[in-house]
């Protein structure tokens, strides 16, 4: 396992593949970035993990520790499958998280019953957050993989109450397809389905 420490997000502008050449054998590697904050600096720790590390990864997972009661949280609700609590680094006050108790790095790996339980709890928590905060809007956000902004490798849903003048997600950089590109993409997605 190799690690790269980045001070305040700074560091080499190389891709993961450049830093870690492809491996051979019957295993896959994936990158895990952990966000750490202490009194003197913020750092990102990037680690390349192999399947033999997965048991350790689950044991080190902050959300698994919260779900298991090893680390306290500002718990909103829990049942046998899911847990909801307030985010300790909120975008706005009332920002909540919903997580499955069973470890899954992304929604692509989640058990369908856990995914359903998360969505049902998201709806209930969203209603409670809107009522408690009086916010005029709410975003339900779920990130998968680094390119989408996922920093904790345990599937989770953000419920972010929105205020008229907050500065979060104020634009939607919509693009358009060139002629024929929509049909080509639709064909690719349907073939992958």
N, CA, C and O of each residue as an XYZ file, in Angstrom:
772
protein
N       0.847     -1.163      0.000
C       0.000      0.000      0.000
C       0.895      1.230      0.000
O       1.823      1.319      0.803
N       0.626      2.184     -0.896
C       1.414      3.411     -0.988
C       0.551      4.582     -0.568
O      -0.657      4.584     -0.808
N       1.159      5.581      0.059
C       0.399      6.749      0.503
C       1.011      8.017     -0.030
O       2.225      8.101     -0.221
N       0.172      9.008     -0.273
C       0.616     10.317     -0.732
C      -0.069     11.348      0.139
O      -1.298     11.374      0.209
N       0.693     12.195      0.801
C       0.132     13.225      1.653
C       0.133     14.539      0.893
O       1.155     14.919      0.322
N      -0.981     15.232      0.874
C      -1.114     16.496      0.157
C      -1.447     17.579      1.162
O      -2.478     17.500      1.830
N      -0.611     18.575      1.285
C      -0.872     19.699      2.178
C      -1.941     20.599      1.558
O      -1.755     21.105      0.451
N      -3.042     20.800      2.251
C      -4.122     21.684      1.797
C      -4.529     21.426      0.347
O      -4.821     22.361     -0.398
N      -4.546     20.168     -0.041
C      -4.983     19.803     -1.377
C      -3.926     20.009     -2.439
O      -4.161     19.668     -3.598
N      -2.769     20.554     -2.092
C      -1.719     20.773     -3.083
C      -0.947     19.480     -3.295
O      -0.938     18.614     -2.420
N      -0.320     19.342     -4.408
C       0.470     18.143     -4.646
C       0.685     17.951     -6.119
O       0.305     18.803     -6.923
N       1.286     16.849     -6.483
C       1.578     16.625     -7.895
C       0.317     16.592     -8.729
O      -0.716     16.090     -8.286
N       0.398     17.122     -9.926
C      -0.732     17.185    -10.839
C      -0.766     15.955    -11.736
O      -1.236     16.041    -12.871
N      -0.285     14.830    -11.265
C      -0.257     13.618    -12.067
C      -1.491     12.778    -11.763
O      -2.067     12.869    -10.679
N      -1.881     11.970    -12.719
C      -3.030     11.093    -12.514
C      -2.632      9.939    -11.604
O      -1.447      9.672    -11.399
N      -3.626      9.267    -11.067
C      -3.382      8.104    -10.219
C      -2.579      7.052    -10.976
O      -1.689      6.420    -10.407
N      -2.892      6.862    -12.265
C      -2.194      5.859    -13.059
C      -0.726      6.216    -13.228
O       0.122      5.326    -13.292
N      -0.410      7.517    -13.302
C       0.988      7.936    -13.409
C       1.748      7.656    -12.118
O       2.910      7.248    -12.134
N       1.068      7.883    -11.011
C       1.735      7.678     -9.720
C       1.873      6.196     -9.388
O       2.865      5.775     -8.793
N       0.868      5.409     -9.777
C       0.873      3.987     -9.464
C       0.650      3.207    -10.750
O      -0.486      3.120    -11.216
N       1.685      2.643    -11.332
C       1.521      1.916    -12.590
C       0.536      0.769    -12.445
O       0.347      0.252    -11.344
N      -0.106      0.357    -13.562
C      -1.056     -0.743    -13.502
C      -0.417     -2.012    -12.952
O       0.761     -2.286    -13.179
N      -1.222     -2.776    -12.227
C      -0.743     -4.015    -11.620
C      -1.136     -5.196    -12.503
O      -2.056     -5.104    -13.315
N      -0.434     -6.284    -12.331
C      -0.803     -7.510    -13.023
C      -1.330     -8.485    -11.990
O      -1.026     -8.351    -10.805
N      -2.098     -9.441    -12.408
C      -2.646    -10.428    -11.494
C      -4.152    -10.362    -11.467
O      -4.764     -9.578    -12.192
N      -4.750    -11.190    -10.628
C      -6.204    -11.292    -10.547
C      -6.747    -10.454     -9.403
O      -7.517    -10.947     -8.579
N      -6.359     -9.217     -9.349
C      -6.924     -8.309     -8.361
C      -6.979     -6.918     -8.939
O      -6.273     -6.593     -9.894
N      -7.827     -6.101     -8.347
C      -7.942     -4.729     -8.814
C      -7.501     -3.810     -7.682
O      -7.596     -4.172     -6.509
N      -7.036     -2.663     -8.024
C      -6.658     -1.660     -7.032
C      -7.589     -0.482     -7.175
O      -8.092     -0.212     -8.265
N      -7.824      0.223     -6.082
C      -8.605      1.438     -6.163
C      -8.049      2.445     -5.183
O      -7.441      2.092     -4.173
N      -8.268      3.694     -5.501
C      -7.736      4.780     -4.694
C      -8.733      5.146     -3.607
O      -9.941      5.163     -3.840
N      -8.224      5.436     -2.431
C      -9.048      5.886     -1.314
C      -8.412      7.157     -0.787
O      -7.219      7.172     -0.484
N      -9.189      8.222     -0.673
C      -8.662      9.464     -0.117
C      -9.389      9.729      1.189
O     -10.618      9.699      1.250
N      -8.615      9.987      2.226
C      -9.185     10.332      3.517
C      -8.855     11.790      3.803
O      -7.738     12.236      3.541
N      -9.808     12.532      4.335
C      -9.651     13.942      4.656
C      -9.361     14.041      6.136
O     -10.143     13.550      6.950
N      -8.266     14.659      6.499
C      -7.874     14.781      7.894
C      -7.684     16.247      8.229
O      -7.135     17.002      7.426
N      -8.125     16.652      9.390
C      -7.971     18.044      9.811
C      -7.425     18.051     11.231
O      -7.961     17.364     12.100
N      -6.379     18.806     11.476
C      -5.896     19.012     12.833
C      -5.687     20.507     13.030
O      -6.035     21.302     12.156
N      -5.124     20.896     14.160
C      -5.049     22.314     14.494
C      -4.098     23.103     13.604
O      -4.207     24.327     13.537
N      -3.177     22.447     12.925
C      -2.182     23.189     12.160
C      -2.354     23.109     10.657
O      -1.852     23.981      9.947
N      -3.043     22.100     10.141
C      -3.145     21.979      8.690
C      -4.302     21.061      8.310
O      -4.841     20.316      9.129
N      -4.650     21.148      7.057
C      -5.602     20.220      6.468
C      -4.819     19.368      5.497
O      -3.948     19.879      4.793
N      -5.103     18.097      5.442
C      -4.374     17.259      4.501
C      -5.304     16.206      3.929
O      -6.292     15.820      4.552
N      -4.973     15.754      2.744
C      -5.652     14.648      2.117
C      -4.651     13.503      2.066
O      -3.496     13.696      1.686
N      -5.090     12.327      2.443
C      -4.229     11.158      2.419
C      -4.775     10.238      1.349
O      -5.900      9.753      1.469
N      -4.006      9.988      0.308
C      -4.436      9.132     -0.784
C      -3.710      7.796     -0.663
O      -2.485      7.757     -0.551
N      -4.459      6.721     -0.687
C      -3.891      5.400     -0.502
C      -4.402      4.481     -1.596
O      -5.587      4.509     -1.928
N      -3.536      3.683     -2.147
C      -3.934      2.687     -3.123
C      -4.250      1.402     -2.365
O      -3.400      0.883     -1.642
N      -5.468      0.884     -2.527
C      -5.895     -0.304     -1.790
C      -6.056     -1.496     -2.717
O      -6.439     -1.359     -3.879
N      -5.762     -2.643     -2.188
C      -5.958     -3.908     -2.884
C      -6.987     -4.710     -2.107
O      -7.221     -4.418     -0.934
N      -7.620     -5.724     -2.724
C      -8.664     -6.475     -2.027
C      -8.255     -7.009     -0.665
O      -9.087     -7.060      0.241
N      -6.997     -7.411     -0.489
C      -6.584     -7.924      0.816
C      -6.648     -6.840      1.891
O      -6.625     -7.146      3.083
N      -6.728     -5.566      1.470
C      -6.833     -4.461      2.409
C      -8.276     -4.142      2.777
O      -8.509     -3.332      3.674
N      -9.257     -4.760      2.108
C     -10.651     -4.366      2.309
C     -11.130     -4.573      3.734
O     -11.897     -3.758      4.246
N     -10.693     -5.655      4.394
C     -11.101     -5.882      5.778
C     -10.570     -4.758      6.668
O     -11.283     -4.259      7.539
N      -9.326     -4.368      6.447
C      -8.752     -3.257      7.199
C      -9.470     -1.960      6.856
O      -9.714     -1.139      7.740
N      -9.815     -1.763      5.576
C     -10.516     -0.560      5.159
C     -11.844     -0.415      5.893
O     -12.175      0.673      6.363
N     -12.605     -1.502      5.996
C     -13.872     -1.464      6.713
C     -13.613     -1.180      8.186
O     -14.336     -0.398      8.803
N     -12.585     -1.809      8.755
C     -12.263     -1.579     10.164
C     -11.865     -0.128     10.416
O     -12.100      0.392     11.507
N     -11.262      0.540      9.419
C     -10.841      1.930      9.549
C     -11.901      2.927      9.102
O     -11.698      4.131      9.254
N     -13.015      2.474      8.562
C     -14.032      3.360      8.003
C     -14.722      4.161      9.105
O     -15.293      3.594     10.037
N     -14.660      5.478      8.983
C     -15.256      6.347     10.003
C     -16.768      6.148     10.104
O     -17.320      6.178     11.204
N     -17.444      5.944      8.966
C     -18.889      5.752      9.015
C     -19.251      4.388      9.601
O     -20.275      4.263     10.272
N     -18.430      3.367      9.360
C     -18.663      2.068     10.001
C     -18.512      2.199     11.512
O     -19.272      1.599     12.274
N     -17.525      2.987     11.942
C     -17.322      3.193     13.375
C     -18.483      3.970     13.986
O     -18.894      3.683     15.110
N     -19.012      4.944     13.262
C     -20.182      5.683     13.749
C     -21.387      4.748     13.823
O     -22.101      4.733     14.826
N     -21.617      3.964     12.757
C     -22.760      3.037     12.737
C     -22.643      1.984     13.837
O     -23.652      1.534     14.379
N     -21.408      1.592     14.165
C     -21.187      0.588     15.206
C     -21.149      1.150     16.615
O     -20.976      0.399     17.574
N     -21.309      2.473     16.758
C     -21.321      3.091     18.075
C     -19.938      3.346     18.657
O     -19.829      3.745     19.817
N     -18.873      3.124     17.878
C     -17.517      3.371     18.372
C     -17.195      4.861     18.423
O     -16.399      5.301     19.253
N     -17.809      5.629     17.542
C     -17.614      7.071     17.491
C     -18.987      7.716     17.654
O     -19.934      7.321     16.973
N     -19.113      8.703     18.544
C     -20.428      9.337     18.741
C     -20.823     10.194     17.542
O     -19.979     10.644     16.766
N     -22.115     10.403     17.417
C     -22.642     11.271     16.365
C     -23.886     11.979     16.891
O     -24.440     11.605     17.924
N     -24.309     12.992     16.172
C     -25.545     13.706     16.484
C     -26.673     12.974     15.757
O     -27.151     13.416     14.712
N     -27.083     11.851     16.332
C     -28.014     10.924     15.691
C     -29.416     11.501     15.561
O     -29.993     12.009     16.523
N     -29.948     11.409     14.347
C     -31.329     11.816     14.075
C     -32.240     10.607     14.188
O     -33.263     10.651     14.873
N     -31.862      9.520     13.509
C     -32.693      8.304     13.504
C     -31.843      7.121     13.062
O     -30.877      7.280     12.315
N     -32.208      5.949     13.527
C     -31.581      4.726     13.029
C     -32.553      3.572     13.133
O     -33.470      3.575     13.955
N     -32.335      2.589     12.286
C     -33.026      1.310     12.383
C     -32.001      0.224     12.091
O     -30.801      0.499     12.104
N     -32.436     -0.983     11.831
C     -31.487     -2.092     11.656
C     -30.624     -1.955     10.404
O     -29.564     -2.577     10.328
N     -31.043     -1.167      9.431
C     -30.304     -1.044      8.166
C     -29.581      0.284      7.968
O     -28.524      0.316      7.338
N     -30.123      1.370      8.487
C     -29.622      2.701      8.154
C     -29.505      3.603      9.378
O     -30.089      3.339     10.429
N     -28.731      4.677      9.211
C     -28.504      5.636     10.277
C     -28.465      7.031      9.663
O     -27.942      7.223      8.566
N     -29.023      8.001     10.382
C     -28.951      9.395      9.958
C     -28.432     10.235     11.111
O     -28.804     10.031     12.267
N     -27.562     11.189     10.774
C     -26.989     12.070     11.782
C     -26.605     13.394     11.134
O     -26.486     13.487      9.912
N     -26.411     14.421     11.968
C     -26.001     15.723     11.455
C     -24.537     15.675     11.038
O     -23.709     15.068     11.718
N     -24.224     16.319      9.913
C     -22.852     16.412      9.417
C     -22.083     17.376     10.319
O     -22.583     18.456     10.633
N     -20.866     16.995     10.743
C     -20.084     17.881     11.624
C     -19.399     19.012     10.856
O     -18.841     19.925     11.465
N     -19.438     18.957      9.531
C     -18.911     20.032      8.692
C     -19.991     20.496      7.740
O     -19.858     20.315      6.529
N     -21.068     21.093      8.254
C     -22.236     21.367      7.418
C     -22.034     22.461      6.378
O     -21.299     23.422      6.604
N     -22.696     22.302      5.236
C     -22.790     23.374      4.248
C     -23.663     24.485      4.831
O     -23.319     25.663      4.741
N     -24.784     24.107      5.423
C     -25.682     25.001      6.154
C     -26.131     24.265      7.414
O     -26.123     23.034      7.424
N     -26.523     24.973      8.478
C     -27.029     24.301      9.674
C     -28.196     23.372      9.326
O     -29.098     23.749      8.578
N     -28.170     22.172      9.869
C     -29.191     21.170      9.576
C     -28.743     20.153      8.536
O     -29.446     19.171      8.298
N     -27.584     20.368      7.909
C     -27.022     19.433      6.925
C     -26.900     18.062      7.587
O     -26.205     17.910      8.591
N     -27.572     17.080      7.025
C     -27.619     15.736      7.602
C     -27.069     14.707      6.621
O     -26.996     14.950      5.417
N     -26.690     13.569      7.154
C     -26.230     12.430      6.352
C     -27.116     11.236      6.637
O     -27.616     11.065      7.749
N     -27.303     10.416      5.621
C     -27.961      9.112      5.767
C     -26.982      8.093      5.221
O     -26.478      8.241      4.108
N     -26.706      7.044      6.012
C     -25.765      6.007      5.593
C     -26.365      4.620      5.802
O     -27.189      4.428      6.696
N     -25.953      3.641      4.974
C     -26.298      2.265      5.288
C     -25.367      1.793      6.402
O     -24.206      2.200      6.441
N     -25.844      0.955      7.296
C     -24.981      0.434      8.352
C     -23.974     -0.568      7.798
O     -22.845     -0.653      8.282
N     -24.381     -1.319      6.792
C     -23.483     -2.278      6.158
C     -22.547     -1.510      5.219
O     -23.004     -0.673      4.440
N     -21.260     -1.785      5.289
C     -20.289     -1.063      4.480
C     -20.447     -1.367      2.998
O     -20.457     -2.523      2.577
N     -20.569     -0.308      2.229
C     -20.524     -0.334      0.764
C     -19.820      0.947      0.377
O     -20.201      2.022      0.839
N     -18.805      0.858     -0.457
C     -18.038      2.052     -0.816
C     -18.876      3.043     -1.610
O     -18.749      4.250     -1.407
N     -19.728      2.562     -2.510
C     -20.567      3.426     -3.341
C     -21.951      2.805     -3.462
O     -22.180      1.686     -3.003
N     -22.881      3.542     -4.089
C     -24.217      2.953     -4.284
C     -24.169      1.798     -5.272
O     -25.080      0.970     -5.292
N     -23.131      1.725     -6.089
C     -23.016      0.631     -7.055
C     -22.826     -0.714     -6.368
O     -23.119     -1.758     -6.949
N     -22.338     -0.691     -5.135
C     -22.080     -1.909     -4.382
C     -23.157     -2.212     -3.344
O     -23.140     -3.280     -2.732
N     -24.087     -1.290     -3.140
C     -25.065     -1.449     -2.069
C     -26.067     -2.560     -2.340
O     -26.471     -2.793     -3.479
N     -26.453     -3.231     -1.282
C     -27.560     -4.177     -1.326
C     -28.816     -3.371     -1.657
O     -29.037     -2.322     -1.051
N     -29.650     -3.832     -2.606
C     -30.854     -3.065     -2.970
C     -31.761     -2.740     -1.782
O     -32.379     -1.676     -1.756
N     -31.848     -3.632     -0.810
C     -32.693     -3.355      0.355
C     -32.105     -2.218      1.193
O     -32.851     -1.412      1.750
N     -30.777     -2.147      1.286
C     -30.139     -1.042      2.008
C     -30.333      0.270      1.260
O     -30.576      1.309      1.874
N     -30.227      0.224     -0.057
C     -30.436      1.423     -0.866
C     -31.867      1.936     -0.703
O     -32.090      3.136     -0.540
N     -32.824      1.023     -0.748
C     -34.223      1.418     -0.546
C     -34.426      2.019      0.838
O     -35.108      3.034      0.980
N     -33.839      1.400      1.858
C     -33.973      1.917      3.223
C     -33.359      3.305      3.349
O     -33.894      4.156      4.059
N     -32.238      3.541      2.667
C     -31.610      4.865      2.686
C     -32.524      5.914      2.064
O     -32.699      6.998      2.620
N     -33.103      5.596      0.918
C     -33.961      6.568      0.226
C     -35.207      6.881      1.047
O     -35.623      8.037      1.129
N     -35.802      5.862      1.651
C     -36.985      6.088      2.494
C     -36.622      6.976      3.674
O     -37.370      7.892      4.017
N     -35.466      6.708      4.304
C     -35.045      7.546      5.432
C     -34.679      8.955      4.955
O     -34.934      9.926      5.668
N     -34.091      9.085      3.772
C     -33.786     10.412      3.229
C     -35.048     11.269      3.162
O     -35.021     12.447      3.517
N     -36.152     10.680      2.707
C     -37.393     11.438      2.607
C     -37.849     11.920      3.991
O     -38.259     13.070      4.147
N     -37.777     11.038      4.986
C     -38.205     11.407      6.338
C     -37.298     12.471      6.944
O     -37.774     13.426      7.557
N     -35.995     12.302      6.770
C     -35.043     13.275      7.312
C     -35.193     14.608      6.588
O     -35.116     15.659      7.223
N     -35.405     14.587      5.274
C     -35.593     15.832      4.517
C     -36.769     16.624      5.068
O     -36.673     17.838      5.247
N     -37.866     15.949      5.336
C     -39.031     16.637      5.902
C     -38.697     17.260      7.252
O     -39.068     18.400      7.530
N     -37.986     16.490      8.097
C     -37.631     16.981      9.432
C     -36.668     18.162      9.354
O     -36.824     19.142     10.083
N     -35.664     18.073      8.465
C     -34.682     19.145      8.326
C     -35.359     20.421      7.821
O     -35.089     21.506      8.335
N     -36.229     20.303      6.827
C     -36.929     21.486      6.316
C     -37.805     22.123      7.389
O     -37.846     23.346      7.525
N     -38.496     21.293      8.140
C     -39.361     21.818      9.198
C     -38.530     22.478     10.302
O     -38.884     23.553     10.787
N     -37.424     21.835     10.699
C     -36.594     22.354     11.791
C     -35.855     23.629     11.412
O     -35.696     24.524     12.242
N     -35.408     23.718     10.179
C     -34.596     24.872      9.764
C     -35.421     25.999      9.151
O     -34.989     27.152      9.145
N     -36.598     25.673      8.639
C     -37.383     26.663      7.923
C     -36.783     27.022      6.575
O     -37.190     28.006      5.958
N     -35.831     26.244      6.118
C     -35.168     26.512      4.837
C     -36.177     26.397      3.696
O     -37.071     25.553      3.743
N     -36.038     27.243      2.671
C     -36.964     27.197      1.546
C     -36.633     26.129      0.504
O     -37.374     25.961     -0.464
N     -35.523     25.405      0.695
C     -35.157     24.360     -0.262
C     -34.208     23.361      0.361
O     -33.712     23.568      1.469
N     -33.954     22.267     -0.360
C     -33.079     21.208      0.131
C     -32.480     20.466     -1.054
O     -33.180     20.174     -2.024
N     -31.186     20.160     -0.982
C     -30.543     19.299     -1.970
C     -30.320     17.926     -1.367
O     -29.892     17.803     -0.220
N     -30.615     16.890     -2.150
C     -30.236     15.517     -1.825
C     -29.056     15.220     -2.744
O     -29.196     15.216     -3.967
N     -27.894     14.972     -2.146
C     -26.664     14.820     -2.906
C     -26.007     13.500     -2.546
O     -25.913     13.155     -1.368
N     -25.550     12.758     -3.545
C     -24.875     11.486     -3.315
C     -23.723     11.374     -4.305
O     -23.946     11.346     -5.516
N     -22.492     11.309     -3.800
C     -21.294     11.290     -4.633
C     -20.704      9.879     -4.703
O     -20.680      9.158     -3.705
N     -20.231      9.496     -5.886
C     -19.573      8.207     -6.064
C     -18.237      8.412     -6.748
O     -18.182      8.924     -7.866
N     -17.180      8.026     -6.100
C     -15.801      8.096     -6.591
C     -15.253      9.519     -6.498
O     -16.006     10.484     -6.365
N     -13.940      9.625     -6.570
C     -13.244     10.907     -6.394
C     -13.674     11.950     -7.417
O     -13.843     13.119     -7.072
N     -13.852     11.543     -8.672
C     -14.213     12.506     -9.720
C     -15.528     13.216     -9.405
O     -15.771     14.319     -9.895
N     -16.376     12.587     -8.590
C     -17.662     13.185     -8.216
C     -17.622     13.831     -6.834
O     -18.641     14.336     -6.362
N     -16.462     13.825     -6.181
C     -16.338     14.495     -4.893
C     -16.505     13.616     -3.672
O     -16.612     14.140     -2.563
N     -16.531     12.299     -3.827
C     -16.665     11.416     -2.670
C     -15.352     11.382     -1.902
O     -14.314     11.031     -2.463
N     -15.388     11.745     -0.616
C     -14.191     11.747      0.213
C     -14.179     10.629      1.238
O     -13.108     10.260      1.722
N     -15.332     10.077      1.585
C     -15.404      8.947      2.511
C     -15.908      7.751      1.721
O     -16.976      7.809      1.112
N     -15.145      6.674      1.730
C     -15.502      5.494      0.946
C     -16.512      4.609      1.680
O     -16.259      3.433      1.942
N     -17.623      5.188      1.994
C     -18.789      4.491      2.549
C     -19.968      5.242      1.940
O     -20.097      6.449      2.144
N     -20.812      4.567      1.213
C     -21.933      5.225      0.541
C     -22.698      6.086      1.545
O     -22.969      5.653      2.665
N     -23.039      7.294      1.142
C     -23.796      8.180      2.018
C     -24.534      9.237      1.195
O     -24.150      9.563      0.071
N     -25.581      9.747      1.781
C     -26.450     10.731      1.158
C     -26.411     12.005      1.996
O     -26.565     11.959      3.216
N     -26.205     13.138      1.336
C     -26.231     14.433      2.003
C     -27.616     15.043      1.834
O     -28.164     15.048      0.732
N     -28.177     15.552      2.910
C     -29.417     16.323      2.856
C     -29.045     17.722      3.315
O     -28.790     17.949      4.498
N     -29.016     18.658      2.377
C     -28.482     19.983      2.635
C     -29.601     21.018      2.532
O     -30.103     21.284      1.440
N     -29.995     21.605      3.671
C     -31.002     22.657      3.598
C     -30.410     23.860      2.876
O     -29.252     24.217      3.093
N     -31.205     24.476      2.024
C     -30.712     25.578      1.189
C     -31.382     26.879      1.570
O     -32.581     26.933      1.843
N     -30.581     27.919      1.579
C     -31.051     29.259      1.873
C     -30.968     30.092      0.603
O     -30.154     29.802     -0.275
N     -31.783     31.102      0.497
C     -31.833     31.916     -0.721
C     -30.476     32.493     -1.094
O     -30.137     32.547     -2.276
N     -29.703     32.920     -0.123
C     -28.447     33.610     -0.418
C     -27.201     32.797     -0.075
O     -26.122     33.382      0.027
N     -27.294     31.477      0.109
C     -26.060     30.724      0.360
C     -25.279     30.600     -0.945
O     -25.812     30.870     -2.021
N     -24.042     30.199     -0.846
C     -23.193     30.193     -2.043
C     -22.882     28.779     -2.537
O     -21.901     28.575     -3.251
N     -23.701     27.817     -2.166
C     -23.462     26.435     -2.555
C     -24.254     26.093     -3.814
O     -25.451     26.369     -3.884
N     -23.605     25.502     -4.796
C     -24.251     25.028     -6.029
C     -25.178     26.070     -6.654
O     -26.351     25.782     -6.893
N     -24.689     27.237     -6.915
C     -25.517     28.299     -7.457
C     -25.662     28.238     -8.962
O     -26.511     28.933     -9.520
N     -24.869     27.435     -9.631
C     -25.016     27.344    -11.086
C     -25.061     25.885    -11.498
O     -24.556     25.009    -10.795
N     -25.652     25.645    -12.612
C     -25.740     24.306    -13.202
C     -25.148     24.426    -14.599
O     -25.814     24.921    -15.508
N     -23.902     23.980    -14.788
C     -23.217     24.200    -16.074
C     -23.716     23.262    -17.173
O     -22.973     22.412    -17.664
N     -24.967     23.429    -17.546
C     -25.575     22.558    -18.560
C     -24.889     22.740    -19.914
O     -24.476     23.839    -20.284
N     -24.786     21.663    -20.616
C     -24.210     21.660    -21.960
C     -25.244     21.061    -22.907
O     -26.282     20.570    -22.462
N     -24.972     21.098    -24.193
C     -25.889     20.472    -25.143
C     -25.122     19.445    -25.971
O     -23.905     19.531    -26.132
N     -25.860     18.483    -26.484
C     -25.274     17.467    -27.363
C     -25.154     18.022    -28.775
O     -25.995     18.798    -29.229
N     -24.107     17.616    -29.450
C     -24.004     17.950    -30.867
C     -24.955     17.028    -31.638
O     -25.393     16.013    -31.095
N     -25.284     17.361    -32.895
C     -26.213     16.514    -33.661
C     -25.755     15.051    -33.698
O     -24.616     14.749    -34.053
N     -26.664     14.163    -33.325
C     -26.384     12.726    -33.335
C     -25.722     12.207    -32.070
O     -25.730     10.999    -31.831
N     -25.149     13.083    -31.252
C     -24.430     12.655    -30.051
C     -25.372     12.080    -28.991
O     -25.017     11.120    -28.307
N     -26.563     12.657    -28.850
C     -27.540     12.150    -27.888
C     -27.903     10.708    -28.215
O     -27.907      9.857    -27.326
N     -28.210     10.421    -29.482
C     -28.577      9.065    -29.889
C     -27.430      8.088    -29.670
O     -27.654      6.953    -29.250
N     -26.196      8.522    -29.954
C     -25.028      7.662    -29.738
C     -24.854      7.334    -28.256
O     -24.587      6.189    -27.894
N     -25.008      8.350    -27.400
C     -24.867      8.125    -25.959
C     -25.977      7.235    -25.440
O     -25.731      6.351    -24.618
N     -27.198      7.455    -25.908
C     -28.317      6.618    -25.499
C     -28.064      5.161    -25.875
O     -28.336      4.265    -25.077
N     -27.556      4.915    -27.062
C     -27.249      3.564    -27.502
C     -26.191      2.907    -26.606
O     -26.313      1.732    -26.261
N     -25.157      3.664    -26.232
C     -24.097      3.146    -25.365
C     -24.635      2.800    -23.979
O     -24.332      1.743    -23.425
N     -25.442      3.715    -23.429
C     -25.988      3.481    -22.093
C     -26.930      2.286    -22.101
O     -26.868      1.450    -21.199
N     -27.792      2.189    -23.091
C     -28.700      1.035    -23.172
C     -27.923     -0.266    -23.329
O     -28.302     -1.282    -22.747
N     -26.839     -0.250    -24.107
C     -26.015     -1.457    -24.269
C     -25.344     -1.845    -22.961
O     -25.162     -3.031    -22.686
N     -24.976     -0.860    -22.154
C     -24.329     -1.142    -20.857
C     -25.323     -1.571    -19.810
O     -24.939     -2.184    -18.813
N     -26.594     -1.267    -20.006
C     -27.660     -1.576    -19.028
C     -27.843     -3.040    -18.960
O     -28.686     -3.522    -18.204
